[in-house]
Amino acid sequence: MNKCCLVKPNSTDENAIHNLMERWKIFGGRMNPGLLWHFDGNYFEWLRYLTNWENGIDIGEEVPQTLFLLKRDDGAILGAVSIRHYLNHTNIIDGGHLGYGICPEFRGFGYGDIILKLALKKLLEMGIEKVLVTCDFDNYASQKVILNNGGVLENQALDEDGITVNRYWIDNTK
Ligand SMILES: CC(C)(COP(=O)(O)OP(=O)(O)OC[C@H]1O[C@@H](n2cnc3c(N)ncnc32)[C@H](O)[C@@H]1OP(=O)(O)O)[C@@H](O)C(=O)NCCC(=O)NCCS
C-alpha cells in the first residue's frame, strides 16, 4: 500500500479538494468530519473557515478543531480527520477528541485504520495521552477501526438526537 500522511489543507490543494468533494457526492455516503460539509465550492473561503475553527473564532460553544487531510504519496486525498483540541461537557459524551471519514471509493482498503493511527500521533504531539473516540452503536466499520487502534469501550450514551453512541478510550502512550 502507498504511504500516507496527514496534512493541513493549503493553497496547493484546491483542485484535489474539489475532486474529493465531487467524488464523495458521486459515490454517496455520509461525509465526515463535519468541517467538510461547509465547503461550498469557494476553496479560499473554506480555508479561512478552517483557520477560524483552529483559532476558536466564531465557533460558539464548540471547542477549537484542526482539520487534516489523509494524503497518499501519489497526491490523492483519501479522507479527513478533525481533531478537537480538548474535551468539554458536550463532546465528552458524544464526539470525543476526533471525527474522521474516508471517501467512499477508498473504503475497505485499510485507510480507516491508518487515518486514526496517524491522528493519534497528532494528538500525542499535542500532549493528549488519553483519547476519547465515539461512534454510533451501529457504525460497525468505525467500531472496528477504533478497536484495531486499541480502543476500550467504556459505556454507551445518548447523543443530542437520542441515538446511542459507543464511547471508547485509547491509551495513547502505548
Ligand atoms: C469508518 C470508516 C472511516 C472506515 O474506513 P475504511 O477505510 O473502510 O476502514 P478499513 O478499510 O481500515 O477497515 C477497518 C476494519 O473495519 C472493517 N469494516 C470496514 N467496513 C465495515 C463494515 N461496513 N462493517 C463491518 N466491518 C467493516 C474492515 O473489515 C476492517 O476490519 P479488519 O481489520 O478486521 O480487516 C469509513 O467507513 C467512513 O468514512 N465512514 C463514514 C464516516 C464515519 O462513520 N466516520 C466515523 C465517525 S466516528
The ligand as a Gaussian input file, in Angstrom:
#p B3LYP/6-31G(d) Opt

LIG

0 1
 C      -15.471000       4.265000       9.350000
 C      -14.615000       4.418000       8.105000
 C      -13.639000       5.569000       8.333000
 C      -13.827000       3.114000       7.885000
 O      -12.950000       3.325000       6.805000
 P      -12.356000       2.126000       5.942000
 O      -11.221000       2.681000       5.154000
 O      -13.416000       1.443000       5.166000
 O      -11.839000       1.144000       7.084000
 P      -10.761000      -0.003000       6.909000
 O      -10.657000      -0.436000       5.490000
 O       -9.491000       0.491000       7.570000
 O      -11.385000      -1.165000       7.748000
 C      -11.112000      -1.293000       9.126000
 C      -11.835000      -2.525000       9.652000
 O      -13.250000      -2.303000       9.615000
 C      -13.869000      -3.368000       8.934000
 N      -15.007000      -2.841000       8.224000
 C      -14.982000      -1.944000       7.223000
 N      -16.252000      -1.673000       6.818000
 C      -17.058000      -2.436000       7.597000
 C      -18.465000      -2.593000       7.698000
 N      -19.293000      -1.897000       6.902000
 N      -18.966000      -3.460000       8.618000
 C      -18.138000      -4.126000       9.444000
 N      -16.780000      -4.013000       9.420000
 C      -16.259000      -3.174000       8.498000
 C      -12.810000      -3.903000       7.988000
 O      -13.073000      -5.234000       7.626000
 C      -11.571000      -3.786000       8.846000
 O      -11.532000      -4.858000       9.759000
 P      -10.273000      -5.849000       9.855000
 O       -9.182000      -5.033000      10.459000
 O      -10.735000      -6.942000      10.717000
 O       -9.964000      -6.268000       8.454000
 C      -15.466000       4.679000       6.841000
 O      -16.428000       3.649000       6.728000
 C      -16.181000       6.025000       6.833000
 O      -15.610000       7.013000       6.422000
 N      -17.461000       6.035000       7.263000
 C      -18.261000       7.272000       7.256000
 C      -17.816000       8.250000       8.286000
 C      -17.809000       7.663000       9.674000
 O      -18.666000       6.886000      10.035000
 N      -16.795000       8.083000      10.452000
 C      -16.618000       7.658000      11.808000
 C      -17.376000       8.533000      12.711000
 S      -16.807000       8.242000      14.347000

